[in-house]
Amino acid sequence: MIVETMPETNAPKMTRIEFAVPTALLAEAEAMAAAEGWKPAELHRIFWEKGFAVHAEGSNKRLINKSLREKHGN
């Protein structure tokens, strides 16, 4: 098995990280990126940005719901 890392980038103010994902998921994402004409670094940035946005949205909804329940429960 080949261990891959996040591609090098010359973009300013970027931090290089390493993480693990399922091999099949990575292969599918790389194939999609190639079809779209994305560079590997673009693929990783898009996944991070979109994934974080989805996580933040869900987290915010949970916090708002909790706050509303506490407010109406008292």
LOGUVEX-915279 format. One record per residue: residue in one letter; x negated, y, z of N, C-alpha, C, O in turn. Coordinates in nm, 2 decimals, decimal comma. Layout:
BEGIN
 r     nx     ny     nz    cax    cay    caz     cx     cy     cz     ox     oy     oz
 A      X      Y      Z      X      Y      Z      X      Y      Z      X      Y      Z
...
END
This chain:
BEGIN
 r     nx     ny     nz    cax    cay    caz     cx     cy     cz     ox     oy     oz
 M  -0,08  -0,12   0,00   0,00   0,00   0,00  -0,09   0,12   0,00  -0,19   0,13   0,07
 I  -0,05   0,22  -0,08  -0,12   0,35  -0,09  -0,06   0,45   0,01   0,07   0,47   0,01
 V  -0,14   0,51   0,09  -0,09   0,62   0,18  -0,11   0,75   0,11  -0,22   0,79   0,08
 E   0,00   0,82   0,09   0,00   0,95   0,03   0,02   1,06   0,13   0,08   1,04   0,23
 T  -0,04   1,18   0,10  -0,02   1,29   0,18   0,04   1,41   0,10   0,05   1,40  -0,02
 M   0,09   1,51   0,17   0,15   1,62   0,10   0,05   1,68   0,01  -0,07   1,70   0,05
 P   0,09   1,72  -0,11  -0,01   1,77  -0,21  -0,08   1,90  -0,16  -0,02   1,97  -0,09
 E  -0,20   1,92  -0,21  -0,27   2,04  -0,18  -0,19   2,16  -0,25  -0,13   2,14  -0,35
 T  -0,20   2,27  -0,19  -0,13   2,39  -0,25  -0,22   2,51  -0,22  -0,29   2,52  -0,12
 N  -0,22   2,60  -0,32  -0,29   2,73  -0,30  -0,20   2,84  -0,25  -0,24   2,96  -0,26
 A  -0,08   2,81  -0,22   0,02   2,91  -0,18  -0,02   2,97  -0,04  -0,07   2,90   0,05
 P  -0,01   3,10  -0,03  -0,05   3,16   0,10   0,05   3,13   0,21   0,17   3,10   0,19
 K   0,00   3,13   0,33   0,08   3,11   0,45   0,15   2,98   0,45   0,26   2,97   0,50
 M   0,09   2,87   0,41   0,14   2,74   0,41   0,06   2,65   0,50  -0,06   2,67   0,52
 T   0,12   2,56   0,57   0,06   2,47   0,66   0,07   2,33   0,60   0,18   2,29   0,56
 R  -0,04   2,26   0,59  -0,04   2,12   0,54  -0,01   2,03   0,65  -0,06   2,03   0,76
 I   0,08   1,94   0,62   0,13   1,84   0,72   0,13   1,70   0,66   0,12   1,68   0,54
 E   0,13   1,60   0,74   0,15   1,46   0,70   0,27   1,40   0,77   0,29   1,42   0,89
 F   0,35   1,32   0,70   0,46   1,25   0,75   0,49   1,13   0,67   0,44   1,11   0,56
 A   0,57   1,04   0,73   0,61   0,91   0,66   0,75   0,91   0,61   0,84   0,96   0,69
 V   0,77   0,86   0,49   0,91   0,84   0,44   0,91   0,70   0,38   0,81   0,65   0,34
 P   1,03   0,65   0,37   1,04   0,52   0,30   0,99   0,52   0,16   1,02   0,61   0,08
 T   0,91   0,42   0,12   0,85   0,42  -0,01   0,94   0,43  -0,12   0,92   0,50  -0,22
 A   1,06   0,36  -0,12   1,16   0,36  -0,22   1,21   0,50  -0,24   1,24   0,55  -0,35
 L   1,24   0,57  -0,13   1,29   0,71  -0,13   1,19   0,80  -0,19   1,23   0,89  -0,27
 L   1,06   0,79  -0,16   0,96   0,87  -0,22   0,95   0,85  -0,37   0,94   0,95  -0,45
 A   0,95   0,73  -0,41   0,95   0,70  -0,55   1,06   0,76  -0,63   1,05   0,81  -0,74
 E   1,18   0,75  -0,57   1,30   0,80  -0,64   1,29   0,96  -0,64   1,32   1,02  -0,75
 A   1,24   1,02  -0,54   1,23   1,16  -0,54   1,12   1,21  -0,64   1,14   1,31  -0,70
 E   1,01   1,14  -0,64   0,91   1,17  -0,74   0,96   1,16  -0,88   0,92   1,24  -0,97
 A   1,04   1,06  -0,91   1,09   1,04  -1,05   1,18   1,15  -1,08   1,18   1,20  -1,19
 M   1,27   1,19  -0,99   1,36   1,30  -1,01   1,28   1,43  -1,03   1,31   1,51  -1,12
 A   1,17   1,45  -0,95   1,09   1,57  -0,96   1,03   1,58  -1,10   1,02   1,68  -1,16
 A   0,98   1,47  -1,14   0,91   1,46  -1,28   1,01   1,49  -1,39   0,98   1,57  -1,48
 A   1,13   1,44  -1,37   1,24   1,47  -1,47   1,27   1,62  -1,47   1,31   1,67  -1,58
 E   1,27   1,68  -1,36   1,30   1,83  -1,35   1,18   1,92  -1,38   1,20   2,04  -1,40
 G   1,06   1,86  -1,39   0,94   1,93  -1,42   0,88   2,00  -1,30   0,81   2,10  -1,31
 W   0,91   1,95  -1,18   0,86   2,01  -1,06   0,72   1,95  -1,03   0,69   1,84  -1,06
 K   0,64   2,04  -0,97   0,51   1,99  -0,92   0,53   1,92  -0,79   0,63   1,95  -0,72
 P   0,44   1,83  -0,75   0,47   1,76  -0,62   0,48   1,85  -0,50   0,57   1,83  -0,41
 A   0,41   1,96  -0,50   0,42   2,05  -0,38   0,56   2,12  -0,38   0,61   2,14  -0,28
 E   0,61   2,15  -0,50   0,75   2,21  -0,51   0,85   2,11  -0,45   0,94   2,15  -0,38
 L   0,84   1,98  -0,49   0,93   1,88  -0,44   0,93   1,88  -0,29   1,04   1,88  -0,23
 H   0,81   1,88  -0,23   0,81   1,87  -0,08   0,87   2,00  -0,02   0,94   1,99   0,08
 R   0,84   2,11  -0,07   0,89   2,24  -0,02   1,04   2,24  -0,03   1,11   2,28   0,07
 I   1,10   2,20  -0,14   1,24   2,20  -0,16   1,31   2,10  -0,06   1,41   2,14   0,00
 F   1,25   1,98  -0,04   1,30   1,89   0,06   1,30   1,95   0,20   1,40   1,94   0,27
 W   1,19   2,01   0,24   1,18   2,07   0,37   1,29   2,18   0,38   1,36   2,19   0,48
 E   1,29   2,27   0,29   1,39   2,39   0,30   1,53   2,34   0,30   1,61   2,38   0,38
 K   1,57   2,25   0,21   1,71   2,20   0,20   1,74   2,12   0,33   1,85   2,13   0,38
 G   1,65   2,03   0,37   1,67   1,95   0,48   1,68   2,03   0,61   1,77   2,00   0,69
 F   1,60   2,13   0,62   1,61   2,22   0,74   1,74   2,30   0,74   1,80   2,31   0,85
 A   1,78   2,34   0,63   1,91   2,42   0,62   2,03   2,33   0,66   2,11   2,38   0,73
 V   2,03   2,21   0,61   2,14   2,12   0,65   2,13   2,09   0,80   2,24   2,09   0,87
 H   2,01   2,07   0,85   2,00   2,04   1,00   2,04   2,16   1,08   2,12   2,15   1,18
 A   2,00   2,28   1,04   2,04   2,40   1,11   2,19   2,43   1,11   2,25   2,47   1,21
 E   2,25   2,40   1,00   2,39   2,42   0,98   2,47   2,33   1,08   2,56   2,37   1,15
 G   2,43   2,20   1,08   2,49   2,11   1,17   2,47   2,14   1,32   2,56   2,13   1,40
 S   2,35   2,18   1,35   2,31   2,22   1,49   2,39   2,34   1,53   2,45   2,35   1,64
 N   2,40   2,44   1,44   2,48   2,56   1,47   2,63   2,53   1,50   2,69   2,58   1,59
 K   2,68   2,44   1,41   2,82   2,40   1,43   2,85   2,33   1,56   2,95   2,36   1,63
 R   2,75   2,24   1,60   2,76   2,18   1,73   2,76   2,28   1,85   2,84   2,27   1,94
 L   2,67   2,37   1,84   2,66   2,47   1,94   2,78   2,56   1,95   2,83   2,59   2,06
 I   2,83   2,60   1,84   2,96   2,68   1,84   3,07   2,60   1,90   3,15   2,65   1,98
 N   3,09   2,48   1,85   3,19   2,39   1,91   3,18   2,37   2,06   3,28   2,38   2,13
 K   3,06   2,35   2,10   3,04   2,33   2,25   3,08   2,46   2,32   3,14   2,46   2,43
 S   3,03   2,57   2,27   3,06   2,70   2,33   3,21   2,73   2,34   3,27   2,77   2,44
 L   3,28   2,70   2,23   3,43   2,72   2,22   3,50   2,62   2,32   3,59   2,66   2,39
 R   3,45   2,50   2,33   3,51   2,40   2,43   3,49   2,45   2,57   3,59   2,45   2,65
 E   3,37   2,50   2,60   3,34   2,55   2,74   3,43   2,67   2,77   3,48   2,69   2,88
 K   3,44   2,76   2,67   3,52   2,89   2,69   3,67   2,86   2,71   3,73   2,92   2,80
 H   3,72   2,76   2,64   3,86   2,73   2,65   3,89   2,63   2,76   4,00   2,62   2,81
 G   3,79   2,57   2,81   3,80   2,47   2,91   3,81   2,53   3,05   3,86   2,47   3,15
 N   3,76   2,66   3,06   3,76   2,73   3,19   3,88   2,81   3,21   3,90   2,87   3,32
END
